[in-house]
Amino acid sequence: MSGPKPLSRTSVPTDRESVGMCHTGTHDQGDGQLVFCASEQRAIQIIVERRKHGDVYRKIAEYLESEGFRPSPGRKWHASTLKAIYERVAC
C-alpha cells in the first residue's frame, strides 16, 4: 500500500470541519501552512487498509473507536464519513 494521496492547499478542511479530526491528516495552523498530524494519518491508513481487505465501514468504525480514534470529542464514526474519507484518499 502506498498510503494516502498527498494533499494540496485546496484540500484543507473548512473551519466547521476542522473541529476534532479533520480527516486529512494535516491541520492548517491559521497561517496557511499544513502541519502533519500523525494520529490522523494513522486513522486514515487504518481505514484504507481495512477497506481494501474487505471490511465494511461499520466494522472499521467499531475498530477505530475500540483503538481510541474519535472524529472529535464525544462523537462517533459513521459509515458515510468513513466512505467519504476512503474515496478521497484511496488510489
N, C-alpha and C positions, 0 to 999 in steps of 0.2 A: 504494500500500500504506500502510495506516495504522500498521503496526508492532505489536509485541506488546501484549497486553492489560495494563492496569495491574495491579499486584499489591496484594493486601490483606495485612495482617499474618498471616493464616492460611495464606498460600501460601509462607511461609519454610520452607526445607528442614529436615529433622531433622539432628542432628549427624552422623549417618552419611553423609548426602547432601552435607554442606557441605564435604567434602574436595575440593579442586580446584574445578572449575566446578560451581556448584550448579544451573545450567541455568535460573535465573530472572532473571539479570541484576542481581541485588542480593545483598547479604550482610547477615546480622544480626551486628552487632559485639558481641553479648553483652548489650547494654543495651536490646534490643527495637527499636532503630532500624535501618531498612533503609538500606543505603548502595549507591548506584548503582555498577555495575561495567561500564565501557564495553566491555571486551573480550567479556564475556559477552553484553551487549546486541547487539554486532555479530555474534557467532556465532548468536544466535537469529534475527537479521534475515536472515542468510545462509540458514539452514535454511528459514525461511518463504518467502523469495524463490525459492530454487531448487526447492522442492517445488511451489510454485504454477506454476512454469514446466515442471513435468513430470519433474524429476529423481527418480530412485529414491533411497531412503535410503542405500544403499551408495555410490552416486556422490557424494552430499552428504558422507558420512563421509570419503571419499577426498579431496574438495576441502578440507574443514575441516583435515584432517591436513596436506595439502600447503601450506596457508596458516599453519600453526603453531598452530592451535587444538587444544587437548587437553582431554579431560574432566577429567583430573588427571594429574600426572606419571607417566610410564611406562604409561599406559593408552591404549586406542584407542576410537574411537567405534564403537558398534554400531547397526545399523538400528533395533532396538527402542527404544533410547534416543532416537534422533532422532525416531522416530514419536511417542513419548510427549511430547517437547518440542513438536513441531508441533501435536499435538492439544490440548495445554494452552494454546497461545498463538495459534493461527490463528483468524481470525474466521470 
